[in-house]
Amino acid sequence: MEFVRITNIKDPLFKQMHQLMQDVFPKEEVLEFELWKEPLEDPGIRVFVAVRNGKVVGATEYRYYEDFNVAMTDFTIIGEAGLGVGPFLAENRLADLQELAAANGKDLFGMFAEIYNPYLVEHHNFGGIKPMDPYVRREVLSHLGYKRIDFDYVHPSWDNDGTAVTGLDLCFLPMEKGTKELPTKLVVEFLTRYYSVLPNKPDSWYSMVRDLESKSRIALLPL
């Protein structure tokens, strides 16, 4: 397999990747094809696909925030079971992020990710791909070291219509073992930055942020 970065909407691999996203994710989680032009050209947003014999069999998008010294995994897609796509993407992504952090003169502090809570959301079939099943993914990510940040999480729909999307947890993978909490300021500043591209946010999102701002530390719990 090859780990290939996509930086242009005209890249034929992107068409495959976008179709894979539509097959796997619910509609409100997928940005329209044409709206990908600017994100792909943004040097801070890193979109990679796993390519096997010319076919996209997986994909991941992530970004590194130099000032926070944290990363965010926007999504990970495993398009076919039995090929080791998940470990391949995770290992290559982490190596890339560690290089970015080193270039910033630091050791990577950790990585945020939104993870579906299968106990809240059971109606998504994620393309019928078993490794994408929320129960399976949650267990795998737990073994990798991800922790659930202890608050009720909502996020604005990527349709930018002001709808609140629930059924996910905001999680964090600390690079230093034994980390049991985060500064709440980091979580608030990260969420504010991350969703600045969506002007139409639901009231529940603002309430969530205000509640977070009232605390100084927030616990990391098992998935």
BELHUNOR-V693791 format. One record per pair of residues at least 12 apart in sequence whose C-alpha atoms are under 10 Angstrom apart, sorted by sequence separation. I is the first residue (numbers start at 1). J is the second residue. D is the distance in whole Angstrom. If there is no record, write none. Layout:
i->I j->J d->D
i->I j->J d->D
//
This chain:
i->18 j->30 d->8
i->47 j->59 d->7
i->48 j->60 d->5
i->49 j->61 d->9
i->61 j->73 d->6
i->62 j->74 d->5
i->77 j->89 d->9
i->122 j->134 d->8
i->153 j->165 d->9
i->154 j->166 d->5
i->155 j->167 d->10
i->18 j->31 d->9
i->47 j->60 d->6
i->48 j->61 d->6
i->60 j->73 d->7
i->61 j->74 d->5
i->62 j->75 d->7
i->76 j->89 d->8
i->97 j->110 d->10
i->121 j->134 d->9
i->122 j->135 d->10
i->153 j->166 d->7
i->154 j->167 d->8
i->155 j->168 d->9
i->18 j->32 d->9
i->19 j->33 d->9
i->46 j->60 d->8
i->47 j->61 d->4
i->48 j->62 d->9
i->60 j->74 d->7
i->61 j->75 d->6
i->62 j->76 d->9
i->76 j->90 d->9
i->94 j->108 d->9
i->97 j->111 d->9
i->152 j->166 d->9
i->153 j->167 d->8
i->154 j->168 d->7
i->155 j->169 d->10
i->191 j->205 d->10
i->192 j->206 d->10
i->18 j->33 d->7
i->46 j->61 d->6
i->47 j->62 d->7
i->60 j->75 d->5
i->61 j->76 d->7
i->118 j->133 d->9
i->119 j->134 d->9
i->152 j->167 d->10
i->153 j->168 d->7
i->154 j->169 d->8
i->155 j->170 d->9
i->172 j->187 d->10
i->45 j->61 d->7
i->46 j->62 d->5
i->47 j->63 d->9
i->59 j->75 d->8
i->60 j->76 d->4
i->61 j->77 d->9
i->118 j->134 d->5
i->119 j->135 d->9
i->152 j->168 d->9
i->153 j->169 d->6
i->154 j->170 d->9
i->45 j->62 d->6
i->46 j->63 d->6
i->59 j->76 d->6
i->60 j->77 d->6
i->94 j->111 d->9
i->116 j->133 d->9
i->117 j->134 d->7
i->118 j->135 d->6
i->152 j->169 d->7
i->153 j->170 d->6
i->170 j->187 d->10
i->192 j->209 d->9
i->15 j->33 d->8
i->18 j->36 d->9
i->44 j->62 d->9
i->45 j->63 d->5
i->46 j->64 d->9
i->58 j->76 d->7
i->59 j->77 d->5
i->60 j->78 d->9
i->116 j->134 d->6
i->117 j->135 d->8
i->118 j->136 d->9
i->151 j->169 d->8
i->152 j->170 d->9
i->153 j->171 d->10
i->191 j->209 d->8
i->14 j->33 d->9
i->44 j->63 d->6
i->45 j->64 d->8
i->58 j->77 d->5
i->59 j->78 d->7
i->115 j->134 d->8
i->116 j->135 d->9
i->118 j->137 d->10
i->150 j->169 d->9
i->151 j->170 d->8
i->43 j->63 d->9
i->44 j->64 d->7
i->45 j->65 d->10
i->57 j->77 d->8
i->58 j->78 d->5
i->59 j->79 d->8
i->73 j->93 d->9
i->117 j->137 d->10
i->118 j->138 d->8
i->149 j->169 d->7
i->150 j->170 d->9
i->188 j->208 d->10
i->189 j->209 d->10
i->40 j->61 d->10
i->44 j->65 d->8
i->57 j->78 d->7
i->58 j->79 d->5
i->116 j->137 d->8
i->117 j->138 d->8
i->148 j->169 d->6
i->149 j->170 d->6
i->150 j->171 d->9
i->170 j->191 d->10
i->188 j->209 d->6
i->14 j->36 d->10
i->44 j->66 d->10
i->56 j->78 d->10
i->57 j->79 d->5
i->58 j->80 d->7
i->115 j->137 d->8
i->116 j->138 d->8
i->147 j->169 d->10
i->148 j->170 d->6
i->149 j->171 d->5
i->187 j->209 d->9
i->188 j->210 d->9
i->56 j->79 d->8
i->57 j->80 d->6
i->71 j->94 d->10
i->115 j->138 d->7
i->147 j->170 d->9
i->148 j->171 d->4
i->149 j->172 d->7
i->188 j->211 d->10
i->9 j->33 d->8
i->55 j->79 d->10
i->56 j->80 d->9
i->57 j->81 d->9
i->146 j->170 d->10
i->147 j->171 d->5
i->148 j->172 d->6
i->188 j->212 d->7
i->189 j->213 d->10
i->9 j->34 d->8
i->146 j->171 d->6
i->147 j->172 d->5
i->148 j->173 d->9
i->184 j->209 d->10
i->187 j->212 d->8
i->188 j->213 d->7
i->9 j->35 d->9
i->14 j->40 d->10
i->57 j->83 d->9
i->58 j->84 d->10
i->59 j->85 d->9
i->60 j->86 d->10
i->71 j->97 d->7
i->115 j->141 d->9
i->146 j->172 d->5
i->147 j->173 d->6
i->187 j->213 d->9
i->9 j->36 d->7
i->10 j->37 d->9
i->45 j->72 d->10
i->46 j->73 d->10
i->47 j->74 d->9
i->49 j->76 d->10
i->50 j->77 d->9
i->58 j->85 d->6
i->59 j->86 d->9
i->70 j->97 d->9
i->71 j->98 d->10
i->145 j->172 d->8
i->146 j->173 d->4
i->147 j->174 d->8
i->185 j->212 d->8
i->8 j->36 d->9
i->9 j->37 d->5
i->46 j->74 d->10
i->47 j->75 d->10
i->48 j->76 d->10
i->49 j->77 d->9
i->50 j->78 d->9
i->57 j->85 d->7
i->58 j->86 d->8
i->69 j->97 d->10
i->113 j->141 d->10
i->145 j->173 d->6
i->146 j->174 d->7
i->184 j->212 d->6
i->185 j->213 d->7
i->7 j->36 d->10
i->8 j->37 d->7
i->9 j->38 d->9
i->45 j->74 d->10
i->50 j->79 d->9
i->60 j->89 d->7
i->71 j->100 d->10
i->142 j->171 d->10
i->144 j->173 d->8
i->145 j->174 d->7
i->146 j->175 d->10
i->184 j->213 d->7
i->185 j->214 d->10
i->7 j->37 d->8
i->8 j->38 d->9
i->9 j->39 d->9
i->17 j->47 d->10
i->58 j->88 d->9
i->59 j->89 d->7
i->60 j->90 d->9
i->63 j->93 d->10
i->71 j->101 d->9
i->141 j->171 d->10
i->145 j->175 d->9
i->184 j->214 d->9
i->185 j->215 d->8
i->186 j->216 d->10
i->187 j->217 d->10
i->7 j->38 d->9
i->8 j->39 d->9
i->9 j->40 d->7
i->17 j->48 d->9
i->52 j->83 d->9
i->58 j->89 d->8
i->62 j->93 d->8
i->69 j->100 d->10
i->70 j->101 d->9
i->115 j->146 d->10
i->142 j->173 d->9
i->149 j->180 d->10
i->150 j->181 d->9
i->184 j->215 d->6
i->185 j->216 d->7
i->186 j->217 d->9
i->187 j->218 d->9
i->7 j->39 d->8
i->8 j->40 d->6
i->9 j->41 d->9
i->17 j->49 d->7
i->61 j->93 d->9
i->64 j->96 d->10
i->69 j->101 d->7
i->141 j->173 d->9
i->145 j->177 d->8
i->147 j->179 d->10
i->149 j->181 d->8
i->183 j->215 d->9
i->184 j->216 d->5
i->185 j->217 d->8
i->7 j->40 d->5
i->8 j->41 d->6
i->14 j->47 d->9
i->16 j->49 d->10
i->17 j->50 d->10
i->52 j->85 d->10
i->60 j->93 d->8
i->64 j->97 d->7
i->113 j->146 d->8
i->115 j->148 d->9
i->147 j->180 d->9
i->149 j->182 d->8
i->183 j->216 d->6
i->184 j->217 d->5
i->185 j->218 d->9
i->6 j->40 d->7
i->7 j->41 d->5
i->8 j->42 d->10
i->14 j->48 d->10
i->51 j->85 d->10
i->63 j->97 d->8
i->64 j->98 d->10
i->66 j->100 d->8
i->112 j->146 d->9
i->113 j->147 d->10
i->114 j->148 d->9
i->147 j->181 d->10
i->182 j->216 d->9
i->183 j->217 d->5
i->184 j->218 d->6
i->5 j->40 d->9
i->6 j->41 d->9
i->7 j->42 d->8
i->13 j->48 d->10
i->14 j->49 d->9
i->50 j->85 d->7
i->62 j->97 d->9
i->65 j->100 d->10
i->66 j->101 d->7
i->69 j->104 d->8
i->111 j->146 d->9
i->112 j->147 d->9
i->113 j->148 d->9
i->149 j->184 d->10
i->182 j->217 d->6
i->183 j->218 d->6
i->184 j->219 d->9
i->7 j->43 d->8
i->13 j->49 d->8
i->20 j->56 d->8
i->49 j->85 d->10
i->50 j->86 d->10
i->64 j->100 d->7
i->65 j->101 d->9
i->69 j->105 d->10
i->110 j->146 d->10
i->112 j->148 d->10
i->155 j->191 d->9
i->162 j->198 d->9
i->181 j->217 d->7
i->182 j->218 d->5
i->183 j->219 d->9
i->13 j->50 d->10
i->20 j->57 d->8
i->21 j->58 d->10
i->63 j->100 d->10
i->64 j->101 d->8
i->66 j->103 d->10
i->67 j->104 d->9
i->69 j->106 d->7
i->70 j->107 d->10
i->71 j->108 d->8
i->76 j->113 d->10
i->112 j->149 d->10
i->158 j->195 d->9
i->160 j->197 d->9
i->161 j->198 d->9
i->162 j->199 d->8
i->163 j->200 d->8
i->164 j->201 d->8
i->165 j->202 d->9
i->181 j->218 d->5
i->182 j->219 d->6
i->7 j->45 d->9
i->13 j->51 d->9
i->17 j->55 d->9
i->20 j->58 d->8
i->21 j->59 d->9
i->50 j->88 d->8
i->66 j->104 d->7
i->69 j->107 d->8
i->70 j->108 d->6
i->71 j->109 d->8
i->72 j->110 d->9
i->73 j->111 d->7
i->74 j->112 d->9
i->75 j->113 d->8
i->149 j->187 d->9
i->157 j->195 d->10
i->160 j->198 d->6
i->161 j->199 d->9
i->162 j->200 d->5
i->163 j->201 d->7
i->164 j->202 d->6
i->180 j->218 d->9
i->181 j->219 d->4
i->182 j->220 d->7
i->7 j->46 d->8
i->16 j->55 d->8
i->17 j->56 d->6
i->20 j->59 d->9
i->50 j->89 d->7
i->65 j->104 d->10
i->66 j->105 d->10
i->69 j->108 d->6
i->70 j->109 d->6
i->71 j->110 d->6
i->72 j->111 d->5
i->73 j->112 d->6
i->74 j->113 d->7
i->75 j->114 d->8
i->114 j->153 d->9
i->156 j->195 d->8
i->158 j->197 d->9
i->159 j->198 d->9
i->160 j->199 d->7
i->161 j->200 d->6
i->162 j->201 d->5
i->163 j->202 d->6
i->164 j->203 d->8
i->165 j->204 d->10
i->180 j->219 d->6
i->181 j->220 d->5
i->6 j->46 d->8
i->7 j->47 d->7
i->16 j->56 d->6
i->17 j->57 d->8
i->49 j->89 d->8
i->66 j->106 d->9
i->68 j->108 d->10
i->69 j->109 d->6
i->70 j->110 d->5
i->71 j->111 d->4
i->72 j->112 d->5
i->73 j->113 d->5
i->74 j->114 d->7
i->75 j->115 d->9
i->155 j->195 d->8
i->158 j->198 d->7
i->160 j->200 d->6
i->161 j->201 d->8
i->162 j->202 d->5
i->163 j->203 d->9
i->164 j->204 d->7
i->165 j->205 d->9
i->179 j->219 d->9
i->180 j->220 d->5
i->181 j->221 d->8
i->5 j->46 d->7
i->6 j->47 d->6
i->7 j->48 d->9
i->13 j->54 d->9
i->15 j->56 d->10
i->16 j->57 d->9
i->17 j->58 d->8
i->18 j->59 d->10
i->48 j->89 d->8
i->68 j->109 d->8
i->69 j->110 d->8
i->70 j->111 d->5
i->71 j->112 d->6
i->72 j->113 d->6
i->73 j->114 d->8
i->114 j->155 d->10
i->157 j->198 d->8
i->159 j->200 d->9
i->160 j->201 d->7
i->161 j->202 d->9
i->162 j->203 d->8
i->163 j->204 d->9
i->164 j->205 d->7
i->179 j->220 d->8
i->180 j->221 d->7
i->5 j->47 d->6
i->6 j->48 d->6
i->13 j->55 d->8
i->14 j->56 d->9
i->16 j->58 d->10
i->17 j->59 d->7
i->50 j->92 d->10
i->66 j->108 d->10
i->68 j->110 d->10
i->69 j->111 d->9
i->70 j->112 d->7
i->71 j->113 d->9
i->72 j->114 d->9
i->156 j->198 d->7
i->158 j->200 d->10
i->160 j->202 d->10
i->162 j->204 d->10
i->163 j->205 d->10
i->180 j->222 d->10
i->4 j->47 d->8
i->5 j->48 d->4
i->6 j->49 d->7
i->13 j->56 d->7
i->17 j->60 d->10
i->156 j->199 d->9
i->157 j->200 d->9
i->158 j->201 d->10
i->162 j->205 d->10
i->3 j->47 d->10
i->4 j->48 d->5
i->5 j->49 d->6
i->48 j->92 d->10
i->64 j->108 d->9
i->156 j->200 d->8
i->157 j->201 d->8
i->3 j->48 d->6
i->4 j->49 d->5
i->5 j->50 d->9
i->14 j->59 d->10
i->48 j->93 d->9
i->86 j->131 d->8
i->121 j->166 d->9
i->122 j->167 d->9
i->156 j->201 d->5
i->157 j->202 d->9
i->2 j->48 d->10
i->3 j->49 d->6
i->4 j->50 d->7
i->29 j->75 d->10
i->47 j->93 d->10
i->64 j->110 d->10
i->85 j->131 d->10
i->86 j->132 d->10
i->120 j->166 d->8
i->121 j->167 d->5
i->155 j->201 d->8
i->156 j->202 d->6
i->174 j->220 d->9
i->2 j->49 d->8
i->3 j->50 d->5
i->4 j->51 d->7
i->46 j->93 d->9
i->64 j->111 d->9
i->79 j->126 d->10
i->120 j->167 d->5
i->121 j->168 d->8
i->155 j->202 d->8
i->156 j->203 d->10
i->173 j->220 d->9
i->1 j->49 d->10
i->2 j->50 d->6
i->3 j->51 d->7
i->63 j->111 d->9
i->79 j->127 d->9
i->81 j->129 d->7
i->119 j->167 d->8
i->120 j->168 d->8
i->154 j->202 d->9
i->156 j->204 d->9
i->172 j->220 d->8
i->1 j->50 d->6
i->2 j->51 d->5
i->3 j->52 d->9
i->62 j->111 d->9
i->63 j->112 d->10
i->77 j->126 d->10
i->79 j->128 d->10
i->80 j->129 d->7
i->81 j->130 d->7
i->82 j->131 d->9
i->117 j->166 d->9
i->118 j->167 d->8
i->119 j->168 d->10
i->155 j->204 d->9
i->156 j->205 d->7
i->171 j->220 d->8
i->172 j->221 d->10
i->1 j->51 d->5
i->2 j->52 d->7
i->25 j->75 d->10
i->46 j->96 d->10
i->62 j->112 d->10
i->79 j->129 d->7
i->80 j->130 d->9
i->81 j->131 d->6
i->116 j->166 d->9
i->117 j->167 d->6
i->118 j->168 d->8
i->154 j->204 d->7
i->155 j->205 d->6
i->171 j->221 d->9
i->1 j->52 d->5
i->2 j->53 d->9
i->46 j->97 d->10
i->62 j->113 d->9
i->78 j->129 d->8
i->79 j->130 d->10
i->80 j->131 d->8
i->81 j->132 d->9
i->86 j->137 d->10
i->116 j->167 d->6
i->117 j->168 d->5
i->153 j->204 d->9
i->154 j->205 d->6
i->155 j->206 d->10
i->171 j->222 d->10
i->1 j->53 d->8
i->2 j->54 d->9
i->4 j->56 d->10
i->25 j->77 d->9
i->77 j->129 d->10
i->78 j->130 d->9
i->79 j->131 d->9
i->80 j->132 d->9
i->115 j->167 d->9
i->116 j->168 d->4
i->117 j->169 d->6
i->153 j->205 d->8
i->154 j->206 d->10
i->171 j->223 d->8
i->1 j->54 d->9
i->24 j->77 d->8
i->78 j->131 d->7
i->79 j->132 d->8
i->114 j->167 d->10
i->115 j->168 d->5
i->116 j->169 d->6
i->117 j->170 d->10
i->154 j->207 d->10
i->155 j->208 d->9
i->1 j->55 d->10
i->2 j->56 d->10
i->5 j->59 d->10
i->21 j->75 d->9
i->24 j->78 d->9
i->77 j->131 d->9
i->78 j->132 d->6
i->86 j->140 d->9
i->90 j->144 d->10
i->114 j->168 d->6
i->115 j->169 d->5
i->116 j->170 d->9
i->154 j->208 d->8
i->169 j->223 d->9
i->1 j->56 d->10
i->3 j->58 d->10
i->4 j->59 d->9
i->5 j->60 d->10
i->6 j->61 d->10
i->21 j->76 d->10
i->24 j->79 d->8
i->77 j->132 d->7
i->113 j->168 d->10
i->114 j->169 d->6
i->115 j->170 d->6
i->153 j->208 d->7
i->154 j->209 d->10
i->1 j->57 d->9
i->3 j->59 d->9
i->5 j->61 d->10
i->21 j->77 d->7
i->23 j->79 d->9
i->76 j->132 d->9
i->113 j->169 d->8
i->114 j->170 d->5
i->115 j->171 d->7
i->152 j->208 d->8
i->153 j->209 d->10
i->3 j->60 d->10
i->20 j->77 d->8
i->21 j->78 d->10
i->113 j->170 d->6
i->114 j->171 d->6
i->115 j->172 d->10
i->151 j->208 d->8
i->20 j->78 d->9
i->21 j->79 d->9
i->112 j->170 d->7
i->113 j->171 d->5
i->114 j->172 d->9
i->20 j->79 d->7
i->112 j->171 d->6
i->113 j->172 d->6
i->17 j->77 d->9
i->111 j->171 d->8
i->112 j->172 d->4
i->113 j->173 d->8
i->151 j->211 d->9
i->111 j->172 d->5
i->112 j->173 d->6
i->151 j->212 d->8
i->17 j->79 d->9
i->110 j->172 d->7
i->111 j->173 d->5
i->112 j->174 d->9
i->110 j->173 d->5
i->111 j->174 d->7
i->109 j->173 d->9
i->110 j->174 d->4
i->111 j->175 d->8
i->109 j->174 d->6
i->110 j->175 d->5
i->108 j->174 d->9
i->109 j->175 d->6
i->110 j->176 d->8
i->108 j->175 d->7
i->109 j->176 d->7
i->151 j->218 d->8
i->107 j->175 d->9
i->108 j->176 d->9
i->150 j->218 d->6
i->151 j->219 d->9
i->107 j->176 d->10
i->149 j->218 d->7
i->150 j->219 d->5
i->151 j->220 d->10
i->149 j->219 d->6
i->150 j->220 d->6
i->148 j->219 d->8
i->149 j->220 d->5
i->150 j->221 d->6
i->147 j->219 d->9
i->148 j->220 d->6
i->149 j->221 d->6
i->150 j->222 d->10
i->147 j->220 d->5
i->148 j->221 d->5
i->149 j->222 d->9
i->146 j->220 d->9
i->147 j->221 d->5
i->148 j->222 d->6
i->149 j->223 d->9
i->112 j->187 d->9
i->146 j->221 d->9
i->147 j->222 d->5
i->148 j->223 d->6
i->146 j->222 d->8
i->147 j->223 d->6
i->145 j->222 d->9
i->146 j->223 d->7
i->112 j->190 d->9
i->145 j->223 d->9
i->142 j->222 d->7
i->143 j->223 d->9
i->142 j->223 d->6
i->1 j->83 d->9
i->141 j->223 d->8
i->1 j->84 d->10
i->1 j->85 d->9
i->139 j->223 d->8
i->3 j->88 d->8
i->138 j->223 d->7
i->2 j->88 d->9
i->3 j->89 d->8
i->1 j->88 d->8
i->2 j->89 d->10
i->1 j->89 d->10
i->3 j->92 d->7
i->2 j->92 d->10
i->3 j->93 d->9
i->26 j->123 d->10
i->26 j->124 d->7
i->25 j->124 d->8
i->26 j->125 d->9
i->72 j->171 d->10
i->73 j->172 d->10
i->24 j->124 d->9
i->25 j->125 d->9
i->26 j->126 d->8
i->72 j->172 d->9
i->24 j->125 d->8
i->25 j->126 d->6
i->26 j->127 d->10
i->71 j->172 d->10
i->72 j->173 d->10
i->23 j->125 d->10
i->24 j->126 d->4
i->25 j->127 d->8
i->70 j->172 d->10
i->71 j->173 d->9
i->23 j->126 d->7
i->24 j->127 d->4
i->70 j->173 d->10
i->22 j->126 d->9
i->23 j->127 d->5
i->24 j->128 d->8
i->70 j->174 d->9
i->21 j->126 d->9
i->22 j->127 d->9
i->23 j->128 d->9
i->24 j->129 d->8
i->70 j->175 d->10
i->21 j->127 d->9
i->23 j->129 d->10
i->117 j->223 d->9
i->20 j->127 d->9
i->25 j->132 d->10
i->24 j->132 d->8
i->115 j->223 d->9
i->24 j->133 d->10
i->70 j->186 d->9
i->68 j->186 d->7
i->72 j->190 d->9
i->68 j->187 d->10
i->71 j->190 d->10
i->70 j->190 d->9
i->68 j->189 d->9
i->68 j->190 d->8
i->72 j->194 d->9
i->65 j->190 d->9
i->31 j->157 d->10
i->32 j->158 d->9
i->29 j->156 d->10
i->30 j->157 d->9
i->31 j->158 d->6
i->32 j->159 d->9
i->28 j->156 d->10
i->29 j->157 d->7
i->30 j->158 d->7
i->31 j->159 d->7
i->65 j->193 d->10
i->28 j->157 d->6
i->29 j->158 d->6
i->30 j->159 d->8
i->31 j->160 d->10
i->27 j->157 d->10
i->28 j->158 d->6
i->29 j->159 d->8
i->27 j->158 d->9
i->28 j->159 d->6
i->27 j->159 d->9
i->28 j->160 d->9
i->28 j->161 d->10
i->28 j->163 d->9
i->29 j->165 d->9
i->28 j->165 d->8
//
